[in-house]
Structure formats: C-alpha cells, structure tokens
Amino acid sequence: MFDSGKQYPDTWYAATSRDRQTERAPLPGDRDVDVLVVGAGFSGLYTAHNLADKGQSVAVIEASRVGWAASGRCGGQIILGLSCDMGPIEAALGRDGAREVWDLLRWAGGEIRHKIQRHAIDCELADGFLWTSILWQRIKLLCDWQEEAARHYGYDKLQFLTRRELPDHVGSERYVAGLIDPEGGHLHPLKYILGLAAALEAKGVPIYENTRALSYRDHGDGCTVETEHGVIRCRKLVLAANAYIDKLDPTLHRRVMPVGTYMIATEPLPVSLARQLLPSNMAVCDNQFVLDYFRLTADNTLLFGGKCTYSGRTPANLTESMRADMLRVFPQLKGTRISHTWGGHIDITVNRTPDLGQRGNVYWAQGFSGHGVVPTCAAGKVLADAILGEDHLLRQFMRLSNPAFPGGDLLRVPLQAGGMFYYRLRDYAIPGISF
C-alpha cells in the first residue's frame, strides 16, 4: 500500500505532462535547514512556498516524485469547503470560528488562481463547479447550503438549478437538481503541482526526490531526521505525507485511514459530444456519500472518478466497473474507448475533518478526506504562519476532534468498511424507509 516509485503511475495526467516531469536528485548528504518539509504534495509545497516567501531556509524531501500520490492523481476539482461540510466545524468552533475557516478556504481558492497567474503555470484552469443531487430527498442539502452560505458565511454566489435548468450544464437524466459555485473550477493537478515545484525551486528551495524519511527525533531545540541518503537537522519539521505517513509517525498514522479511490479517462471526444455532456465545462460532483465526480479536459477527454476500497488492492475488473458507473450518468458514451484507468489513496479521518496540528517542533497536515485541492492550500498558510509565530488558525484547527480510528491496525478497516456499507444503503434509500 505504501510503495513509492521512481516513475509516475500510468495515469492520464502523467501521459499528458511528460515534458514537465523533471527528475530531481536524491538528498546528496547531511544538511541543516530552518524547516524541513516531508512530502512534495500540495500541502507540503504550499507550506514551503509560504515559508520561503518569508525568508526561511527550507528543504523538501519526497519518497517518490513531486505529486506522485494523491496530489498528482486526483480529480483536479477546485471546491470551496471541506469534505465534512461546515456543520462539524461550526459545532466545534462556534459560528465565528467556522466563519474564520470558511474565509480562509475562500482565500485559498483565490490563492490557487493567483499562483497560477504569478508563476505562469499552464494547467488547463477552468472556472465553475456544480454539485448535483441524484435523490429528490437530497435536494434539501443543496438548498440548505445555499441559504447557510449566504446567511452565516456571507457567500451569496451559489446558484440553485432546477431539473429543467440542469441540461444547460450537464447532459444527463440522472440528476434532479444542482447548485453552481462560480468560484469553484478545475485544473490538471499534475501540471499544476509540477509548476508549483518549479516555482519553489526558483525561490532557492531544494526538492529531493526518492528520499524517504525513515525516522525523526524532536530534541527540544530542533529535530533530526534520518533519511535513506543522509541526516537533516532542522529547527522545525513539517509532516505532509498524508495517506503515506505510515510508520514515520505511528500516532498520526492511527488518526487517518488510507482509502483507495479510482478514475478513468475516455479517448478525446468529438467537440459536439463533449459539449452535449458538459455544455458549460464545469466540474461536477454529486452529493451521495459514495460519490461520482467528472469533468472535461482541454482536449475534450472526459475524466470520471468514484468508488472507494479499504483493502489496499485494486478491485477486479476496475475499468469495466468504472465504465458502468460512467454509463449510468452518460449512456451516450456507450461506444467510447477508455484510454486510462488508475487509482490512489486518500487519507480520511473519523469525522472527515482535516487534521492539522503541532507537537513540540513538529507540525503536520493530513486527513483532507478526498477533498484536498483547496484545503491543502489553506493548510499551507496555517502551518507556515504558525511556524513564523502566528498560530491562531492552527489552534482553531487543533480544536477539531480527530481521534484515532477504533480497532487498531487489525480491526479499523473492517469496522470502517461496515460503516461505509451503511452509508451506501442511505445513498440508495427508498423514500419512506429510514436506516
């Protein structure tokens, strides 16, 4: 499950960004820095950018390649908010604290666009995100969020769509209502993170690939990190390994569970068919507990994602199973070829709330629960600010409840799988029958 690799997995993203995949050397030997970041995914690179901008001496190490894991394989959807929605945040922090978190997330959505522009990152950025409802009884979730966003969070841009209005945005009979967020959007995540890495190196920050952190020790005045290729001494340590934290920090490992999630890519579609499927070129996600999400790329490939597994093994007949899910949404793609099928691990927490924290000289960000493009940008600011002495937002996040998964390493997977089965039943609930 926690394999690394010197080559990128065979994803559509990797196949369409080969000209940007600079291979970086491993750590050449021992060194000293102000801050060491473990993990060259979104959260690690965002943190490093913010620290470098404030004059800190920073280095990044990565067990595989930049964006090798979830950051470079994900749906690439820019979604304002969190996987848990805002309810658990408000319950833990109160309305004012939740508003702070929401304002931070909205800032992060804008910051992503700012970084793309500032660093001239060609990553196929497109605007617009659409939530959809499959079940009539879940239309209320869309309406409630539209009202709550405007009333409690000062965000009045959400636009509700009736079933009659949906064909202007998604060519499927599957959905009964929708909610547009114009500040959402989508991008090519691997091109984007490779651009972030190049911009970070231009600031003088080294990124050492194929350099796994084996262990660390916090000795009060700093940390010592043992890697495969040498020792790094740092004043502060940032753990941004997410689903791949594993044995590097067993305490953090117990607070997240790696979950497999999967995507397919079609062959490039004729322009007329692509516009029939997604006329307004928005990213789309439904509001089922086990959800589907999809979008078009710049060359009119349809990327379609969903499913989840807990075993660490790729499901049998994955391509055909994913194709069946896609055809349930878009039966007009029946004769379309699938060019790529891939998966990867996201890290979920018990309550689906992000897990950010500090212990001595060690800081961490994990648990984005499949909803990470925007929240990782927020986390990069929160961690960097705390390292630089402004820890108010980090303390807010540390008030969220992120306990260890029950059952330990032996039982937590079957217990979680059982819970997911319950929610799958709710996804297909029959009106009048409760679970």
C-alpha positions, 0 to 999 in steps of 0.5 A: 500500500505504501510503495513509492516509485521512481516513475509516475503511475500510468495515469492520464495526467502523467501521459499528458505532462511528460515534458514537465516531469523533471527528475530531481536528485536524491538528498546528496548528504547531511544538511541543516535547514530552518524547516524541513518539509516531508512530502512534495504534495500540495500541502507540503509545497504550499507550506514551503512556498509560504515559508520561503516567501518569508525568508526561511531556509527550507528543504523538501524531501519526497519518497517518490516524485513531486505529486506522485500520490494523491496530489498528482492523481486526483480529480483536479476539482477546485471546491470551496469547503471541506469534505465534512461540510461546515456543520462539524466545524461550526459545532466545534468552533462556534459560528465565528470560528467556522466563519474564520475557516470558511474565509480562509478556504475562500482565500485559498481558492483565490490563492490557487488562481493567483499562483497560477497567474504569478508563476505562469503555470499552464494547467488547463484552469477552468472556472465553475463547479456544480454539485448535483443531487441524484435523490429528490430527498437530497435536494434539501442539502443543496438548498440548505447550503445555499441559504447557510452560505449566504446567511452565516458565511456571507457567500451569496454566489451559489446558484440553485438549478432546477431539473429543467435548468440542469441540461444547460450544464450537464447532459444527463437524466440522472440528476434532479437538481444542482447548485453552481459555485462560480468560484469553484473550477478545475485544473490538471493537478499534475501540471499544476503541482509540477509548476508549483515545484518549479516555482519553489525551486526558483525561490532557492528551495531544494526538492529531493526526490526518492528520499524517504524519511525513515525516522525523526527525533524532536530534541527540544531545540530542533529535530533530526531526521534520518533519511535513506541518503543522509541526516537533516537537522532542522529547527522545525519539521513539517509532516505532509505525507498524508495517506503515506505517513505510515510508520514515520509517525505511528500516532498520526498514522492511527488518526487517518485511514488510507482509502483507495479511490479510482478514475478513468479517462475516455479517448478525446471526444468529438467537440459536439459530444463533449459539449452535449455532456458538459455544455458549460465545462464545469466540474461536477460532483454529486452529493451521495456519500459514495460519490461520482465526480467528472469533468472535461479536459482541454482536449475534450477527454472526459475524466470520471472518478468514484468508488472507494476500497479499504483493502489496499488492492485494486478491485477486479475488473476496475475499468469495466466497473468504472465504465458502468458507473460512467454509463449510468450518468452518460449512456451516450458514451456507450461506444467510447474507448477508455484510454486510462484507468488508475487509482490512489489513496486518500487519507480520511479521518473519523469525522472527515475533518482535516487534521492539522496540528503541532507537537513540540517542533513538529507540525503536520497536515493530513486527513483532507478526506478526498477533498484536498485541492483547496484545503491543502492550500489553506493548510499551507498558510496555517502551518507556515504562519504558525511556524513564523509565530502566528498560530491562531488558525492552527489552534482553531484547527487543533480544536477539531476532534480527530481521534484515532480510528477504533480497532487498531491496525487489525480491526479499523478497516473492517469496522470502517468498511461496515460503516461505509456499507451503511452509508451506501444503503442511505445513498440508495434509500427508498423514500419512506424507509429510514436506516 
